[in-house]
């Protein structure tokens, strides 16, 4: 009753008691060991603070000979795209092929009206026959001395002129039909039935989509590894994949981007691959000695270089820059570590170059040697 009376008269005593209990509970939590933290990282951080020697775990890696892969992003495009122009004048009489339809070389695309072309052809043929007859007659008379050399030369000139006119008439008649210059597709058509066109007017755009070109840009560090004729794979954003070969590498870098243009040629004879879509080229850059590892083992130094922390024969940590040569679903392949290296796999984030380390997973001496210096 005395306690209850005291509390009722002085309620601040109860509040102070509650706050005290809460404070004790929170303090006890601070000193409680966090079981979910990585044990190796805790030991490394504590040791680095107390003695300067950092416990780490390492793995001895040996280089393997792999095919270097150079990844380049680009776009697909038709191997050829040309503008078809009329080579004679006339009115469009017929549209012979639809857009998107596969045409073979020589197939008609559109036809212009005949106009007087047939009549001019017959006139030119008659003129040639006339001058051929006159020339043969003069040849006979020349043998008897009745025709001079000058006269027969003039007759021959007229004959050749008539033959030239006949050839022009035949070409003009043939040009009224605009044909496919190679196997491919009509991409766009600029005229319709009844339109009048003059010589030189564009009538359609024609593309060779049976062969695709993937164009991209090579970085300066990669251009030395890629050559014309190298095999490559292109992965389209559509999910499709195709194999091809490098058909062109620019000999001069672009002044603004400092990259080199590259073209990959792909067979698309079945017409299944679209042009104008994003694609990733995986170019074969030759063989290279590289190490397989998890991306988690990579780190950056103060200069922003990608590398790994290694251990030398004096048990000192050393940062070694590396080059990523290939990426796969299971990890990366890097070069720059020589033929073999002892790489820190746990605790690399707590060490710096020159800092002594203690290996927590000791290995036989022959397998725990220091990382070799890259040549």
WOQUI-V196094 format. One record per residue. N is the residue number from 1. RES is the residue in one letter. NEAR is the number of other C-alpha atoms within 8 Angstrom. D_LAST is the distance of its C-alpha to the last C-alpha in Angstrom with 1 decimal. Layout:
BEGIN
n & res & near & d_last
N & RES & NEAR & D_LAST
N & RES & NEAR & D_LAST
END
This chain:
BEGIN
n & res & near & d_last
1 & X & 4 & 88.5
2 & X & 5 & 87.6
3 & X & 6 & 83.9
4 & X & 7 & 84.7
5 & X & 8 & 87.0
6 & X & 8 & 84.5
7 & X & 11 & 81.8
8 & X & 7 & 84.3
9 & X & 6 & 85.2
10 & X & 7 & 81.7
11 & X & 8 & 79.2
12 & X & 7 & 76.3
13 & X & 8 & 76.1
14 & X & 8 & 75.2
15 & X & 8 & 72.5
16 & X & 8 & 71.0
17 & X & 8 & 70.9
18 & X & 8 & 69.1
19 & X & 8 & 66.4
20 & X & 8 & 65.9
21 & X & 8 & 65.2
22 & X & 8 & 62.7
23 & X & 8 & 60.9
24 & X & 8 & 60.7
25 & X & 8 & 59.3
26 & X & 8 & 56.6
27 & X & 8 & 55.5
28 & X & 8 & 55.4
29 & X & 7 & 52.9
30 & X & 6 & 50.6
31 & X & 6 & 50.2
32 & X & 6 & 50.0
33 & X & 4 & 46.6
34 & X & 5 & 44.9
35 & X & 4 & 44.3
36 & X & 4 & 42.5
37 & X & 7 & 39.5
38 & X & 6 & 36.3
39 & X & 6 & 36.7
40 & X & 10 & 33.1
41 & X & 10 & 32.8
42 & X & 9 & 36.1
43 & X & 10 & 34.9
44 & X & 13 & 31.6
45 & X & 10 & 33.6
46 & X & 8 & 36.2
47 & X & 12 & 33.9
48 & X & 12 & 31.7
49 & X & 7 & 35.0
50 & X & 6 & 36.6
51 & X & 6 & 34.0
52 & X & 9 & 30.6
53 & X & 10 & 29.1
54 & X & 16 & 28.4
55 & X & 13 & 29.0
56 & X & 15 & 26.5
57 & X & 11 & 26.0
58 & X & 11 & 22.6
59 & X & 8 & 21.4
60 & X & 10 & 18.9
61 & X & 9 & 17.1
62 & X & 8 & 15.6
63 & X & 11 & 13.9
64 & X & 7 & 16.3
65 & X & 8 & 16.4
66 & X & 8 & 18.5
67 & X & 9 & 20.0
68 & X & 11 & 18.6
69 & X & 11 & 21.7
70 & X & 12 & 22.4
71 & X & 8 & 25.5
72 & X & 11 & 27.9
73 & X & 10 & 31.4
74 & X & 12 & 34.2
75 & X & 12 & 37.8
76 & X & 14 & 39.7
77 & X & 12 & 42.1
78 & X & 13 & 44.4
79 & X & 12 & 43.1
80 & X & 7 & 46.1
81 & X & 9 & 48.6
82 & X & 7 & 51.5
83 & X & 9 & 54.8
84 & X & 9 & 57.9
85 & X & 10 & 60.7
86 & X & 14 & 64.2
87 & X & 10 & 64.9
88 & X & 10 & 68.7
89 & X & 11 & 71.0
90 & X & 12 & 73.1
91 & X & 11 & 73.7
92 & X & 16 & 71.5
93 & X & 10 & 73.7
94 & X & 8 & 71.4
95 & X & 11 & 68.1
96 & X & 8 & 66.9
97 & X & 8 & 63.6
98 & X & 7 & 62.5
99 & X & 9 & 59.3
100 & X & 7 & 56.6
101 & X & 8 & 58.1
102 & X & 8 & 56.1
103 & X & 9 & 57.4
104 & X & 9 & 56.9
105 & X & 10 & 56.8
106 & X & 8 & 60.3
107 & X & 8 & 61.7
108 & X & 11 & 64.2
109 & X & 11 & 63.2
110 & X & 13 & 66.4
111 & X & 13 & 69.5
112 & X & 12 & 71.5
113 & X & 9 & 75.3
114 & X & 9 & 76.9
115 & X & 6 & 79.0
116 & X & 6 & 80.5
117 & X & 10 & 77.6
118 & X & 9 & 79.5
119 & X & 7 & 82.5
120 & X & 9 & 80.4
121 & X & 12 & 78.8
122 & X & 8 & 82.2
123 & X & 8 & 83.4
124 & X & 13 & 80.4
125 & X & 9 & 81.1
126 & X & 8 & 84.7
127 & X & 9 & 83.9
128 & X & 12 & 81.7
129 & X & 8 & 84.5
130 & X & 8 & 87.0
131 & X & 13 & 85.0
132 & X & 9 & 84.1
133 & X & 8 & 87.8
134 & X & 9 & 88.6
135 & X & 12 & 86.0
136 & X & 8 & 87.1
137 & X & 8 & 90.7
138 & X & 10 & 89.9
139 & X & 9 & 87.9
140 & X & 8 & 91.2
141 & X & 10 & 93.3
142 & X & 12 & 90.9
143 & X & 7 & 91.5
144 & X & 7 & 95.2
145 & X & 7 & 94.6
146 & X & 7 & 95.7
147 & X & 10 & 92.3
148 & X & 8 & 90.3
149 & X & 7 & 86.6
150 & X & 6 & 86.4
151 & X & 8 & 88.1
152 & X & 13 & 86.0
153 & X & 8 & 82.8
154 & X & 8 & 84.0
155 & X & 11 & 84.8
156 & X & 10 & 81.3
157 & X & 8 & 79.7
158 & X & 9 & 81.7
159 & X & 12 & 80.6
160 & X & 8 & 76.9
161 & X & 8 & 77.4
162 & X & 12 & 79.1
163 & X & 10 & 76.2
164 & X & 8 & 73.7
165 & X & 9 & 75.8
166 & X & 12 & 75.9
167 & X & 8 & 72.1
168 & X & 8 & 71.8
169 & X & 12 & 74.4
170 & X & 9 & 72.5
171 & X & 8 & 69.1
172 & X & 11 & 70.8
173 & X & 11 & 72.4
174 & X & 7 & 69.1
175 & X & 10 & 67.3
176 & X & 14 & 69.6
177 & X & 10 & 67.4
178 & X & 10 & 63.9
179 & X & 10 & 61.6
180 & X & 14 & 58.1
181 & X & 6 & 55.8
182 & X & 8 & 53.3
183 & X & 11 & 52.9
184 & X & 14 & 52.4
185 & X & 13 & 54.2
186 & X & 14 & 56.4
187 & X & 10 & 54.6
188 & X & 8 & 57.4
189 & X & 10 & 60.8
190 & X & 7 & 62.5
191 & X & 8 & 66.0
192 & X & 8 & 68.8
193 & X & 9 & 71.9
194 & X & 7 & 74.3
195 & X & 8 & 71.8
196 & X & 8 & 72.3
197 & X & 10 & 69.3
198 & X & 10 & 69.0
199 & X & 9 & 66.7
200 & X & 8 & 63.2
201 & X & 8 & 63.7
202 & X & 9 & 60.8
203 & X & 11 & 62.1
204 & X & 13 & 59.0
205 & X & 12 & 55.3
206 & X & 14 & 53.9
207 & X & 13 & 50.4
208 & X & 13 & 48.5
209 & X & 14 & 47.3
210 & X & 13 & 46.9
211 & X & 12 & 43.4
212 & X & 14 & 41.3
213 & X & 12 & 38.5
214 & X & 15 & 36.0
215 & X & 12 & 34.8
216 & X & 11 & 32.0
217 & X & 11 & 29.3
218 & X & 11 & 25.5
219 & X & 9 & 23.2
220 & X & 9 & 21.3
221 & X & 5 & 17.9
222 & X & 9 & 19.4
223 & X & 9 & 21.4
224 & X & 7 & 18.9
225 & X & 7 & 18.8
226 & X & 11 & 22.6
227 & X & 8 & 25.0
228 & X & 9 & 28.7
229 & X & 7 & 29.9
230 & X & 10 & 27.3
231 & X & 10 & 29.0
232 & X & 13 & 29.3
233 & X & 11 & 31.5
234 & X & 13 & 33.6
235 & X & 11 & 35.1
236 & X & 11 & 38.2
237 & X & 9 & 39.6
238 & X & 4 & 42.7
239 & X & 6 & 40.7
240 & X & 8 & 40.7
241 & X & 8 & 37.7
242 & X & 8 & 37.3
243 & X & 10 & 34.9
244 & X & 12 & 34.4
245 & X & 12 & 32.1
246 & X & 15 & 30.6
247 & X & 10 & 33.2
248 & X & 9 & 32.0
249 & X & 12 & 29.0
250 & X & 8 & 30.0
251 & X & 5 & 28.7
252 & X & 5 & 29.3
253 & X & 10 & 28.4
254 & X & 9 & 31.3
255 & X & 5 & 32.0
256 & X & 4 & 33.0
257 & X & 6 & 30.4
258 & X & 9 & 27.4
259 & X & 10 & 27.2
260 & X & 15 & 27.7
261 & X & 13 & 30.6
262 & X & 13 & 30.2
263 & X & 12 & 33.1
264 & X & 14 & 33.3
265 & X & 13 & 36.4
266 & X & 12 & 38.2
267 & X & 9 & 41.3
268 & X & 11 & 44.2
269 & X & 6 & 47.1
270 & X & 5 & 48.7
271 & X & 8 & 48.7
272 & X & 5 & 47.5
273 & X & 6 & 44.5
274 & X & 7 & 45.6
275 & X & 10 & 44.5
276 & X & 7 & 43.7
277 & X & 10 & 41.9
278 & X & 10 & 38.5
279 & X & 13 & 35.8
280 & X & 12 & 32.2
281 & X & 15 & 30.2
282 & X & 11 & 27.4
283 & X & 13 & 25.6
284 & X & 12 & 23.5
285 & X & 10 & 20.1
286 & X & 8 & 18.9
287 & X & 8 & 16.8
288 & X & 9 & 13.7
289 & X & 11 & 12.3
290 & X & 13 & 13.8
291 & X & 11 & 15.7
292 & X & 9 & 19.4
293 & X & 9 & 20.9
294 & X & 9 & 23.8
295 & X & 7 & 23.8
296 & X & 5 & 25.4
297 & X & 10 & 22.1
298 & X & 10 & 20.7
299 & X & 9 & 21.6
300 & X & 9 & 21.4
301 & X & 9 & 20.6
302 & X & 5 & 23.0
303 & X & 5 & 21.4
304 & X & 6 & 22.0
305 & X & 8 & 18.4
306 & X & 11 & 18.1
307 & X & 13 & 16.1
308 & X & 13 & 16.8
309 & X & 14 & 17.8
310 & X & 14 & 16.1
311 & X & 15 & 17.4
312 & X & 12 & 15.8
313 & X & 8 & 17.5
314 & X & 6 & 19.9
315 & X & 10 & 21.1
316 & X & 12 & 20.0
317 & X & 15 & 19.2
318 & X & 12 & 16.0
319 & X & 11 & 15.7
320 & X & 10 & 12.4
321 & X & 9 & 12.8
322 & X & 11 & 12.8
323 & X & 9 & 14.2
324 & X & 9 & 17.3
325 & X & 12 & 17.2
326 & X & 10 & 20.6
327 & X & 8 & 23.7
328 & X & 6 & 26.3
329 & X & 4 & 29.5
330 & X & 5 & 28.0
331 & X & 10 & 24.8
332 & X & 13 & 21.5
333 & X & 12 & 18.3
334 & X & 13 & 15.1
335 & X & 13 & 11.5
336 & X & 10 & 8.5
337 & X & 12 & 8.9
338 & X & 13 & 6.8
339 & X & 8 & 9.8
340 & X & 11 & 12.2
341 & X & 14 & 13.2
342 & X & 15 & 16.5
343 & X & 13 & 17.8
344 & X & 15 & 21.0
345 & X & 10 & 23.6
346 & X & 9 & 26.7
347 & X & 14 & 27.0
348 & X & 10 & 23.9
349 & X & 4 & 26.3
350 & X & 9 & 27.6
351 & X & 11 & 24.6
352 & X & 8 & 22.5
353 & X & 9 & 19.4
354 & X & 7 & 20.4
355 & X & 12 & 23.4
356 & X & 10 & 24.3
357 & X & 13 & 24.9
358 & X & 9 & 27.1
359 & X & 9 & 26.2
360 & X & 7 & 29.4
361 & X & 6 & 28.4
362 & X & 6 & 27.3
363 & X & 6 & 25.6
364 & X & 6 & 25.6
365 & X & 6 & 23.2
366 & X & 5 & 21.2
367 & X & 7 & 20.6
368 & X & 10 & 20.3
369 & X & 10 & 17.2
370 & X & 12 & 14.9
371 & X & 14 & 12.1
372 & X & 9 & 8.8
373 & X & 6 & 6.3
374 & X & 6 & 3.8
375 & X & 3 & 0.0
END
